[in-house]
Amino acid sequence: MGFTIVISGSGQLSGWTVCLVIVAMPLAAAVAHRRHRRSGDTHDPAVPRRPVATVLLCLAGCLAAVTLTLAVSAVTHARIAGPVRWSPDFVVRLVYLDEQAIVVVAVACALIAAARARSARDVALCVVVGAAVAAAGVLALSNAGTIGRCFGSLSIQYAHPPTAGGCITSPSSLWLRQVVPGAALVSVVFVPAAHAAAVLAGRCIGQARLPAGVKALGWLAAGIAGIAAITGTALWGPAASAHGVEPAGSIGRDGWLRGDGYDVRLIPSWYALPQAGNPTRMVISFPSDLGSAAV
């Protein structure tokens, strides 16, 4: 189960508290680590650090988060009917599913990094790993509605998307404020426990080095489990999000309005564009080659 933290304007104090917790945890761990090294009272046995493994794990997590978001979009395009995909209820549910899935992937990567950590500083970096993976997932999620213009099989709005152009947009600040702090906070809660469990397990099992073949099989099994989890989520999520959603209506036929002398395609959520100055008037924007029209 994933968690997202919403920082709204009405809760500025809570928002600042969340940000301070996220920043203070790794900072405090780094300061404590430096003091421990300078004190000279106790010396831990030299353990080789593996920053490369942590970086590779972060990159793998980012790839998994992006792949999961794109896979959900592809399954939505292939298995969910167009009129349902145009419904705002379905889009909201699908975005919420993607947010939670991204948080789960990010926290899982942070926990794996914590289990392999060898110092307090490494444990603090695990939170950064989770936040980085969540940020990569948000970049893909921000473009889930427009990427179909360049890759038709990923469109969650059109059966046949418009011509290519504008498929990559800037990330949504709202989703960044929700997903990234959410993943970091959940990591702050569970990363120390994962590190402590790994240390305890290492003491119980012993410090004997595993053969390279056993390690390779372990990573292979982890990769297969990750692929299976992404595939299962992609197949289940869109259908679950569409459950109980009513079609958007007769205009849901891929957005086309045809009549005597005109052939116009509406943009998604056209019904949600009232003008602030005149709520009874609605302006619908069309591609630049068609100009614009007011309804």
C-alpha positions in Angstrom: 0.0 0.0 0.0 1.4 3.4 -0.9 1.0 6.7 0.8 1.0 10.3 -0.6 1.4 13.4 1.4 -0.6 16.4 0.2 0.8 19.8 1.2 -1.9 22.4 0.7 -1.9 26.1 1.2 -4.2 25.8 4.2 -1.6 23.8 6.1 1.6 25.8 5.6 2.9 24.9 9.0 2.4 21.2 8.4 4.0 21.5 5.0 7.1 23.2 6.3 7.3 20.6 9.1 7.3 17.8 6.5 10.0 19.5 4.5 12.2 20.0 7.6 11.8 16.4 8.6 12.9 15.2 5.1 15.9 17.5 5.1 16.9 17.0 8.8 17.0 13.2 8.8 19.8 12.7 6.3 21.6 15.9 7.6 21.6 14.6 11.1 22.8 11.2 10.1 25.7 12.8 8.1 26.7 15.0 11.0 26.6 12.0 13.4 28.7 10.0 11.0 31.4 12.7 10.8 31.6 13.0 14.6 31.8 9.3 14.9 34.8 9.1 12.5 36.6 12.0 14.3 36.1 10.8 17.8 38.5 7.9 17.6 36.9 6.2 20.6 35.6 3.3 18.6 36.7 2.0 15.2 34.5 -0.1 13.1 36.2 -2.7 11.0 36.9 -1.3 7.5 34.1 -2.2 5.2 34.4 -1.4 1.5 31.7 1.0 0.4 29.7 0.3 -2.7 28.4 3.6 -4.0 28.2 2.1 -7.5 25.7 -0.5 -6.4 23.5 2.3 -4.8 23.6 4.4 -8.0 22.7 1.3 -10.1 19.8 0.5 -7.7 18.6 4.1 -8.0 18.7 4.0 -11.8 16.9 0.6 -11.8 14.2 2.1 -9.6 13.8 5.1 -11.9 13.5 2.8 -14.9 10.9 0.6 -13.1 8.8 3.7 -12.1 8.8 5.1 -15.6 8.1 1.6 -17.1 5.2 1.1 -14.7 3.6 4.4 -15.7 4.0 3.8 -19.4 2.8 0.2 -19.1 -0.4 1.3 -17.3 -1.0 3.8 -20.1 -0.5 1.1 -22.8 -2.9 -1.3 -21.1 -5.4 1.5 -20.7 -5.2 2.2 -24.4 -5.6 -1.4 -25.4 -8.2 -2.7 -22.9 -10.4 0.3 -21.8 -13.0 1.6 -24.1 -12.6 5.2 -25.4 -15.8 6.6 -23.9 -14.7 5.4 -20.5 -11.2 6.8 -20.9 -12.6 10.2 -21.6 -14.4 10.3 -18.3 -12.8 12.6 -15.7 -13.7 10.1 -13.0 -11.6 7.4 -14.7 -8.6 9.8 -15.3 -8.6 10.8 -11.6 -8.7 7.2 -10.4 -5.9 6.2 -12.8 -3.7 9.1 -11.8 -4.2 8.2 -8.1 -3.3 4.5 -8.9 -0.1 5.7 -10.7 0.9 7.9 -7.7 0.5 5.1 -5.2 2.4 2.6 -7.5 5.3 5.1 -7.9 5.5 5.6 -4.1 5.6 1.8 -3.6 8.4 1.4 -6.1 10.4 4.3 -4.6 10.1 3.0 -1.0 11.0 -0.5 -2.1 14.2 0.8 -3.7 15.0 2.8 -0.5 14.5 -0.3 1.6 16.8 -2.4 -0.6 19.5 0.3 -0.4 19.1 0.4 3.4 19.6 -3.3 3.7 22.9 -2.9 1.9 24.0 0.2 3.7 27.2 0.1 5.7 27.2 3.4 7.5 24.8 6.1 8.9 25.6 8.2 5.8 24.6 5.4 3.5 21.3 5.0 5.4 20.6 8.7 5.0 21.3 8.4 1.2 18.6 5.7 1.0 15.9 8.4 1.6 17.5 10.3 -1.3 17.2 7.2 -3.5 13.5 6.9 -2.7 12.9 10.6 -3.5 14.9 10.3 -6.8 12.9 7.3 -7.9 9.6 9.0 -7.1 10.7 12.1 -9.0 11.5 10.0 -12.1 8.0 8.4 -11.9 6.4 11.8 -11.6 8.1 13.0 -14.8 6.5 10.1 -16.6 3.1 10.6 -14.9 3.1 14.3 -15.9 3.2 13.3 -19.5 0.7 10.4 -19.3 -2.0 12.5 -20.9 0.0 13.9 -23.8 2.6 11.3 -24.7 0.0 9.6 -26.9 0.5 12.4 -29.4 3.9 10.9 -30.3 3.2 7.3 -29.3 -0.3 6.4 -30.2 -0.3 3.1 -28.3 0.2 5.0 -25.0 -2.7 7.4 -25.4 -5.2 7.2 -22.6 -7.5 9.8 -24.3 -7.7 9.0 -28.0 -8.1 5.8 -30.0 -6.2 7.6 -32.8 -4.2 10.6 -31.3 -3.7 13.8 -33.1 -0.6 14.5 -35.1 2.7 14.5 -33.2 3.8 17.5 -31.3 3.8 18.6 -27.6 4.0 15.1 -26.2 6.6 15.9 -23.6 5.6 18.6 -21.1 7.1 20.0 -17.9 6.4 18.0 -14.7 3.4 19.0 -12.6 4.4 20.8 -9.4 1.3 19.5 -7.7 2.3 15.9 -8.3 5.9 16.6 -7.3 4.7 18.1 -4.0 2.5 15.0 -3.4 4.5 12.0 -4.6 8.2 12.9 -3.8 7.6 14.1 -0.2 5.3 11.1 0.3 7.9 8.6 -0.8 10.6 10.4 1.3 8.5 10.4 4.4 7.6 6.7 4.1 11.3 5.9 3.5 12.2 7.9 6.7 9.8 5.7 8.6 10.9 2.3 7.3 14.5 2.7 6.2 16.1 2.6 9.7 14.1 -0.6 10.5 15.2 -2.2 7.2 18.9 -1.4 8.0 18.6 -2.7 11.5 17.0 -5.9 10.2 19.7 -6.4 7.7 22.4 -5.9 10.3 20.7 -8.4 12.7 20.3 -10.9 9.9 24.0 -10.6 9.0 25.0 -11.3 12.5 22.8 -14.4 12.7 23.8 -15.8 9.3 27.4 -14.8 9.6 29.7 -12.7 7.5 30.6 -15.5 5.1 30.7 -14.2 1.5 28.2 -15.7 -0.8 29.5 -17.2 -4.1 29.1 -15.0 -7.1 26.7 -17.4 -8.7 24.3 -17.3 -5.7 24.3 -13.5 -5.8 23.6 -13.5 -9.6 20.7 -15.9 -9.0 19.4 -13.6 -6.3 19.5 -10.5 -8.5 17.9 -12.5 -11.3 15.0 -13.6 -9.0 14.6 -10.0 -7.9 14.4 -8.8 -11.5 11.8 -11.4 -12.4 9.8 -10.5 -9.3 9.9 -6.8 -10.3 8.8 -7.5 -13.9 6.0 -9.7 -12.6 4.9 -6.9 -10.2 4.9 -4.3 -12.9 3.0 -6.5 -15.3 0.4 -7.4 -12.7 -0.1 -3.8 -11.7 -0.4 -2.7 -15.3 -3.0 -5.3 -16.1 -5.0 -4.9 -12.9 -4.9 -1.1 -12.4 -6.7 0.3 -15.4 -9.6 -2.2 -15.1 -9.9 -1.5 -11.4 -9.9 2.3 -12.1 -12.6 1.9 -14.8 -14.9 -0.2 -12.5 -18.2 1.6 -12.1 -17.3 4.5 -14.4 -20.0 5.7 -16.7 -19.1 6.6 -20.4 -18.6 10.3 -21.0 -21.6 10.3 -23.5 -22.1 10.3 -27.2 -19.2 12.7 -27.7 -16.9 9.9 -26.4 -16.4 8.5 -29.9 -12.7 9.5 -30.0 -13.8 13.2 -29.7 -15.2 13.7 -33.2 -18.2 15.8 -34.0 -19.3 15.4 -37.6 -22.1 17.1 -39.5 -23.0 18.8 -42.8 -20.0 20.9 -43.7 -18.0 20.4 -40.5 -15.7 17.8 -39.0 -14.3 18.9 -35.6 -12.5 17.0 -33.0 -12.9 18.1 -29.3 -10.1 18.2 -26.9 -10.3 16.1 -23.7 -12.2 17.6 -20.8 -13.7 20.3 -23.0 -16.7 20.5 -20.8 -14.5 21.7 -17.9 -13.3 24.9 -19.5 -15.8 27.6 -18.4 -14.5 31.2 -18.5 -14.0 32.9 -15.2 -15.6 36.2 -16.4 -18.7 34.5 -17.8 -19.4 31.0 -16.4 -22.2 30.4 -19.0 -19.7 30.8 -21.9 -17.3 28.1 -22.8 -14.3 28.4 -25.2 -13.0 25.3 -26.9 -9.5 25.4 -28.3 -8.6 23.4 -31.4 -5.3 22.7 -33.1 -3.6 25.8 -34.6 -4.5 24.7 -38.2 -8.2 24.9 -37.3 -8.2 28.1 -35.3 -10.6 28.3 -32.3 -14.4 28.3 -31.8 -16.7 29.5 -29.0 -19.7 27.6 -27.8 
